[in-house]
Amino acid sequence: MFLLSENTVNKMLRQGSAGDLVKHNLTHLVRIYPKGMRLNSTSYEPRRFWAVGTQLVALNWQTCGACSSLPLSFFPSLCRRRAEMGM
């Protein structure tokens, strides 16, 4: 498994290395984690990382918002369970 920071992947995408990242992700398991300075409990936009084939994108679930709601749309049963628990 390869661990990459949000900053590293954003830099690769800005430099036009998206194709290289896609090729790498075809044969390797990759996890992206938030930058260390994300102190306000926000999550980053996961779609850009999923679009290049990243399998695991770590999100911060302390706050609700569009970025935390998007992954829940892929798992409707999890949404129902969270609603039942008052989350």
SEZARO-770398 format. One record per atom (N, C-alpha, C): atom name; x negated, y, z. Coordinates in steps of 0.1 Angstrom, whole numbers, plus 5000, padded with zeros to 4 digits. Layout:
% SEZARO-770398
{name = CA; X = X; Y = Y; Z = Z} .
...
END
This chain:
% SEZARO-770398
{name = N; X = 4992; Y = 4988; Z = 5000} .
{name = CA; X = 5000; Y = 5000; Z = 5000} .
{name = C; X = 4991; Y = 5012; Z = 5000} .
{name = N; X = 4995; Y = 5022; Z = 4992} .
{name = CA; X = 4988; Y = 5035; Z = 4991} .
{name = C; X = 4996; Y = 5045; Z = 4998} .
{name = N; X = 4990; Y = 5053; Z = 5007} .
{name = CA; X = 4996; Y = 5064; Z = 5014} .
{name = C; X = 4991; Y = 5077; Z = 5008} .
{name = N; X = 5001; Y = 5085; Z = 5004} .
{name = CA; X = 4997; Y = 5098; Z = 4998} .
{name = C; X = 5005; Y = 5109; Z = 5005} .
{name = N; X = 4999; Y = 5120; Z = 5007} .
{name = CA; X = 5006; Y = 5131; Z = 5014} .
{name = C; X = 5014; Y = 5139; Z = 5003} .
{name = N; X = 5024; Y = 5145; Z = 5008} .
{name = CA; X = 5033; Y = 5154; Z = 5000} .
{name = C; X = 5024; Y = 5164; Z = 4992} .
{name = N; X = 5014; Y = 5170; Z = 4999} .
{name = CA; X = 5006; Y = 5180; Z = 4992} .
{name = C; X = 4998; Y = 5173; Z = 4981} .
{name = N; X = 4992; Y = 5161; Z = 4983} .
{name = CA; X = 4984; Y = 5155; Z = 4973} .
{name = C; X = 4992; Y = 5152; Z = 4960} .
{name = N; X = 5004; Y = 5147; Z = 4962} .
{name = CA; X = 5013; Y = 5143; Z = 4951} .
{name = C; X = 5017; Y = 5156; Z = 4943} .
{name = N; X = 5021; Y = 5166; Z = 4951} .
{name = CA; X = 5025; Y = 5179; Z = 4945} .
{name = C; X = 5014; Y = 5185; Z = 4936} .
{name = N; X = 5001; Y = 5184; Z = 4941} .
{name = CA; X = 4990; Y = 5189; Z = 4934} .
{name = C; X = 4988; Y = 5180; Z = 4921} .
{name = N; X = 4990; Y = 5167; Z = 4922} .
{name = CA; X = 4988; Y = 5159; Z = 4910} .
{name = C; X = 4999; Y = 5162; Z = 4900} .
{name = N; X = 5011; Y = 5165; Z = 4904} .
{name = CA; X = 5022; Y = 5168; Z = 4895} .
{name = C; X = 5019; Y = 5182; Z = 4888} .
{name = N; X = 5014; Y = 5192; Z = 4896} .
{name = CA; X = 5011; Y = 5205; Z = 4890} .
{name = C; X = 5000; Y = 5204; Z = 4880} .
{name = N; X = 4990; Y = 5195; Z = 4882} .
{name = CA; X = 4979; Y = 5193; Z = 4873} .
{name = C; X = 4982; Y = 5185; Z = 4861} .
{name = N; X = 4995; Y = 5180; Z = 4860} .
{name = CA; X = 4999; Y = 5172; Z = 4848} .
{name = C; X = 4995; Y = 5157; Z = 4849} .
{name = N; X = 4993; Y = 5152; Z = 4861} .
{name = CA; X = 4990; Y = 5138; Z = 4862} .
{name = C; X = 5002; Y = 5129; Z = 4865} .
{name = N; X = 5014; Y = 5133; Z = 4862} .
{name = CA; X = 5026; Y = 5125; Z = 4864} .
{name = C; X = 5025; Y = 5112; Z = 4857} .
{name = N; X = 5020; Y = 5112; Z = 4845} .
{name = CA; X = 5019; Y = 5099; Z = 4838} .
{name = C; X = 5010; Y = 5089; Z = 4844} .
{name = N; X = 4998; Y = 5094; Z = 4850} .
{name = CA; X = 4989; Y = 5086; Z = 4857} .
{name = C; X = 4995; Y = 5080; Z = 4869} .
{name = N; X = 5003; Y = 5088; Z = 4876} .
{name = CA; X = 5010; Y = 5084; Z = 4888} .
{name = C; X = 5020; Y = 5073; Z = 4885} .
{name = N; X = 5028; Y = 5075; Z = 4874} .
{name = CA; X = 5038; Y = 5065; Z = 4870} .
{name = C; X = 5031; Y = 5052; Z = 4868} .
{name = N; X = 5020; Y = 5052; Z = 4860} .
{name = CA; X = 5012; Y = 5039; Z = 4857} .
{name = C; X = 5007; Y = 5033; Z = 4870} .
{name = N; X = 5002; Y = 5041; Z = 4879} .
{name = CA; X = 4997; Y = 5035; Z = 4892} .
{name = C; X = 5009; Y = 5029; Z = 4900} .
{name = N; X = 5020; Y = 5035; Z = 4900} .
{name = CA; X = 5032; Y = 5031; Z = 4908} .
{name = C; X = 5038; Y = 5018; Z = 4902} .
{name = N; X = 5035; Y = 5015; Z = 4889} .
{name = CA; X = 5040; Y = 5003; Z = 4883} .
{name = C; X = 5034; Y = 4990; Z = 4889} .
{name = N; X = 5022; Y = 4992; Z = 4895} .
{name = CA; X = 5015; Y = 4980; Z = 4900} .
{name = C; X = 5011; Y = 4981; Z = 4914} .
{name = N; X = 5014; Y = 4992; Z = 4921} .
{name = CA; X = 5010; Y = 4994; Z = 4935} .
{name = C; X = 5022; Y = 5000; Z = 4943} .
{name = N; X = 5023; Y = 4996; Z = 4955} .
{name = CA; X = 5033; Y = 5001; Z = 4964} .
{name = C; X = 5028; Y = 5014; Z = 4970} .
{name = N; X = 5035; Y = 5025; Z = 4969} .
{name = CA; X = 5031; Y = 5038; Z = 4973} .
{name = C; X = 5041; Y = 5044; Z = 4982} .
{name = N; X = 5036; Y = 5050; Z = 4993} .
{name = CA; X = 5044; Y = 5057; Z = 5003} .
{name = C; X = 5039; Y = 5071; Z = 5004} .
{name = N; X = 5049; Y = 5081; Z = 5003} .
{name = CA; X = 5045; Y = 5095; Z = 5004} .
{name = C; X = 5051; Y = 5100; Z = 5018} .
{name = N; X = 5042; Y = 5107; Z = 5025} .
{name = CA; X = 5046; Y = 5112; Z = 5038} .
{name = C; X = 5046; Y = 5127; Z = 5038} .
{name = N; X = 5053; Y = 5134; Z = 5047} .
{name = CA; X = 5054; Y = 5148; Z = 5047} .
{name = C; X = 5041; Y = 5155; Z = 5051} .
{name = N; X = 5039; Y = 5167; Z = 5046} .
{name = CA; X = 5026; Y = 5174; Z = 5050} .
{name = C; X = 5026; Y = 5176; Z = 5065} .
{name = N; X = 5015; Y = 5177; Z = 5071} .
{name = CA; X = 5013; Y = 5178; Z = 5086} .
{name = C; X = 5018; Y = 5191; Z = 5091} .
{name = N; X = 5020; Y = 5202; Z = 5083} .
{name = CA; X = 5024; Y = 5215; Z = 5088} .
{name = C; X = 5039; Y = 5216; Z = 5087} .
{name = N; X = 5047; Y = 5206; Z = 5085} .
{name = CA; X = 5061; Y = 5207; Z = 5084} .
{name = C; X = 5067; Y = 5206; Z = 5098} .
{name = N; X = 5065; Y = 5217; Z = 5106} .
{name = CA; X = 5068; Y = 5217; Z = 5120} .
{name = C; X = 5083; Y = 5220; Z = 5123} .
{name = N; X = 5090; Y = 5225; Z = 5113} .
{name = CA; X = 5104; Y = 5229; Z = 5116} .
{name = C; X = 5114; Y = 5218; Z = 5113} .
{name = N; X = 5110; Y = 5206; Z = 5112} .
{name = CA; X = 5119; Y = 5194; Z = 5111} .
{name = C; X = 5126; Y = 5194; Z = 5098} .
{name = N; X = 5121; Y = 5200; Z = 5087} .
{name = CA; X = 5128; Y = 5200; Z = 5074} .
{name = C; X = 5122; Y = 5188; Z = 5066} .
{name = N; X = 5130; Y = 5184; Z = 5056} .
{name = CA; X = 5126; Y = 5174; Z = 5047} .
{name = C; X = 5123; Y = 5180; Z = 5034} .
{name = N; X = 5114; Y = 5174; Z = 5026} .
{name = CA; X = 5111; Y = 5179; Z = 5013} .
{name = C; X = 5121; Y = 5172; Z = 5003} .
{name = N; X = 5120; Y = 5177; Z = 4990} .
{name = CA; X = 5129; Y = 5171; Z = 4980} .
{name = C; X = 5123; Y = 5158; Z = 4975} .
{name = N; X = 5130; Y = 5147; Z = 4978} .
{name = CA; X = 5125; Y = 5134; Z = 4974} .
{name = C; X = 5126; Y = 5130; Z = 4960} .
{name = N; X = 5135; Y = 5136; Z = 4952} .
{name = CA; X = 5137; Y = 5131; Z = 4938} .
{name = C; X = 5125; Y = 5133; Z = 4929} .
{name = N; X = 5117; Y = 5143; Z = 4931} .
{name = CA; X = 5105; Y = 5144; Z = 4922} .
{name = C; X = 5095; Y = 5133; Z = 4925} .
{name = N; X = 5095; Y = 5127; Z = 4937} .
{name = CA; X = 5086; Y = 5116; Z = 4940} .
{name = C; X = 5092; Y = 5103; Z = 4935} .
{name = N; X = 5105; Y = 5101; Z = 4936} .
{name = CA; X = 5111; Y = 5089; Z = 4931} .
{name = C; X = 5110; Y = 5089; Z = 4915} .
{name = N; X = 5111; Y = 5101; Z = 4909} .
{name = CA; X = 5110; Y = 5102; Z = 4894} .
{name = C; X = 5097; Y = 5097; Z = 4888} .
{name = N; X = 5087; Y = 5097; Z = 4896} .
{name = CA; X = 5074; Y = 5092; Z = 4891} .
{name = C; X = 5071; Y = 5078; Z = 4896} .
{name = N; X = 5082; Y = 5071; Z = 4902} .
{name = CA; X = 5081; Y = 5057; Z = 4905} .
{name = C; X = 5077; Y = 5054; Z = 4919} .
{name = N; X = 5075; Y = 5064; Z = 4928} .
{name = CA; X = 5072; Y = 5061; Z = 4942} .
{name = C; X = 5083; Y = 5053; Z = 4949} .
{name = N; X = 5079; Y = 5043; Z = 4955} .
{name = CA; X = 5089; Y = 5034; Z = 4961} .
{name = C; X = 5093; Y = 5038; Z = 4975} .
{name = N; X = 5084; Y = 5044; Z = 4983} .
{name = CA; X = 5088; Y = 5048; Z = 4997} .
{name = C; X = 5085; Y = 5063; Z = 4999} .
{name = N; X = 5095; Y = 5071; Z = 5002} .
{name = CA; X = 5094; Y = 5085; Z = 5005} .
{name = C; X = 5099; Y = 5087; Z = 5019} .
{name = N; X = 5090; Y = 5090; Z = 5028} .
{name = CA; X = 5093; Y = 5093; Z = 5042} .
{name = C; X = 5100; Y = 5106; Z = 5044} .
{name = N; X = 5112; Y = 5106; Z = 5050} .
{name = CA; X = 5120; Y = 5118; Z = 5052} .
{name = C; X = 5122; Y = 5120; Z = 5067} .
{name = N; X = 5124; Y = 5133; Z = 5070} .
{name = CA; X = 5127; Y = 5137; Z = 5084} .
{name = C; X = 5142; Y = 5137; Z = 5086} .
{name = N; X = 5147; Y = 5129; Z = 5095} .
{name = CA; X = 5161; Y = 5127; Z = 5097} .
{name = C; X = 5166; Y = 5135; Z = 5109} .
{name = N; X = 5158; Y = 5145; Z = 5114} .
{name = CA; X = 5162; Y = 5153; Z = 5126} .
{name = C; X = 5172; Y = 5163; Z = 5122} .
{name = N; X = 5172; Y = 5168; Z = 5110} .
{name = CA; X = 5181; Y = 5178; Z = 5105} .
{name = C; X = 5189; Y = 5173; Z = 5094} .
{name = N; X = 5201; Y = 5177; Z = 5092} .
{name = CA; X = 5210; Y = 5174; Z = 5081} .
{name = C; X = 5209; Y = 5184; Z = 5070} .
{name = N; X = 5210; Y = 5180; Z = 5058} .
{name = CA; X = 5209; Y = 5189; Z = 5047} .
{name = C; X = 5210; Y = 5182; Z = 5034} .
{name = N; X = 5208; Y = 5189; Z = 5023} .
{name = CA; X = 5209; Y = 5182; Z = 5010} .
{name = C; X = 5199; Y = 5171; Z = 5008} .
{name = N; X = 5187; Y = 5174; Z = 5013} .
{name = CA; X = 5176; Y = 5164; Z = 5011} .
{name = C; X = 5178; Y = 5151; Z = 5020} .
{name = N; X = 5185; Y = 5152; Z = 5031} .
{name = CA; X = 5188; Y = 5140; Z = 5039} .
{name = C; X = 5201; Y = 5134; Z = 5034} .
{name = N; X = 5210; Y = 5141; Z = 5028} .
{name = CA; X = 5222; Y = 5135; Z = 5023} .
{name = C; X = 5220; Y = 5127; Z = 5010} .
{name = N; X = 5211; Y = 5131; Z = 5002} .
{name = CA; X = 5209; Y = 5125; Z = 4989} .
{name = C; X = 5206; Y = 5110; Z = 4991} .
{name = N; X = 5196; Y = 5106; Z = 5000} .
{name = CA; X = 5194; Y = 5091; Z = 5001} .
{name = C; X = 5206; Y = 5084; Z = 5006} .
{name = N; X = 5214; Y = 5090; Z = 5015} .
{name = CA; X = 5226; Y = 5084; Z = 5020} .
{name = C; X = 5236; Y = 5080; Z = 5009} .
{name = N; X = 5235; Y = 5088; Z = 4998} .
{name = CA; X = 5245; Y = 5085; Z = 4987} .
{name = C; X = 5242; Y = 5072; Z = 4980} .
{name = N; X = 5229; Y = 5067; Z = 4982} .
{name = CA; X = 5226; Y = 5054; Z = 4976} .
{name = C; X = 5231; Y = 5042; Z = 4985} .
{name = N; X = 5234; Y = 5045; Z = 4997} .
{name = CA; X = 5238; Y = 5035; Z = 5007} .
{name = C; X = 5251; Y = 5039; Z = 5014} .
{name = N; X = 5262; Y = 5037; Z = 5007} .
{name = CA; X = 5275; Y = 5042; Z = 5013} .
{name = C; X = 5278; Y = 5035; Z = 5026} .
{name = N; X = 5275; Y = 5022; Z = 5028} .
{name = CA; X = 5278; Y = 5016; Z = 5041} .
{name = C; X = 5270; Y = 5023; Z = 5052} .
{name = N; X = 5258; Y = 5027; Z = 5050} .
{name = CA; X = 5251; Y = 5035; Z = 5060} .
{name = C; X = 5258; Y = 5048; Z = 5064} .
{name = N; X = 5264; Y = 5054; Z = 5053} .
{name = CA; X = 5271; Y = 5067; Z = 5056} .
{name = C; X = 5283; Y = 5064; Z = 5065} .
{name = N; X = 5290; Y = 5053; Z = 5062} .
{name = CA; X = 5302; Y = 5050; Z = 5071} .
{name = C; X = 5298; Y = 5047; Z = 5085} .
{name = N; X = 5287; Y = 5040; Z = 5087} .
{name = CA; X = 5282; Y = 5037; Z = 5100} .
{name = C; X = 5278; Y = 5050; Z = 5107} .
{name = N; X = 5271; Y = 5059; Z = 5101} .
{name = CA; X = 5267; Y = 5071; Z = 5107} .
{name = C; X = 5279; Y = 5079; Z = 5111} .
{name = N; X = 5289; Y = 5079; Z = 5102} .
{name = CA; X = 5302; Y = 5087; Z = 5106} .
{name = C; X = 5309; Y = 5081; Z = 5118} .
{name = N; X = 5309; Y = 5068; Z = 5118} .
{name = CA; X = 5315; Y = 5061; Z = 5130} .
{name = C; X = 5308; Y = 5064; Z = 5143} .
{name = N; X = 5295; Y = 5066; Z = 5142} .
{name = CA; X = 5287; Y = 5069; Z = 5154} .
{name = C; X = 5287; Y = 5084; Z = 5157} .
{name = N; X = 5293; Y = 5092; Z = 5149} .
{name = CA; X = 5294; Y = 5106; Z = 5151} .
{name = C; X = 5282; Y = 5114; Z = 5147} .
{name = N; X = 5274; Y = 5108; Z = 5137} .
{name = CA; X = 5262; Y = 5115; Z = 5132} .
{name = C; X = 5265; Y = 5123; Z = 5120} .
END
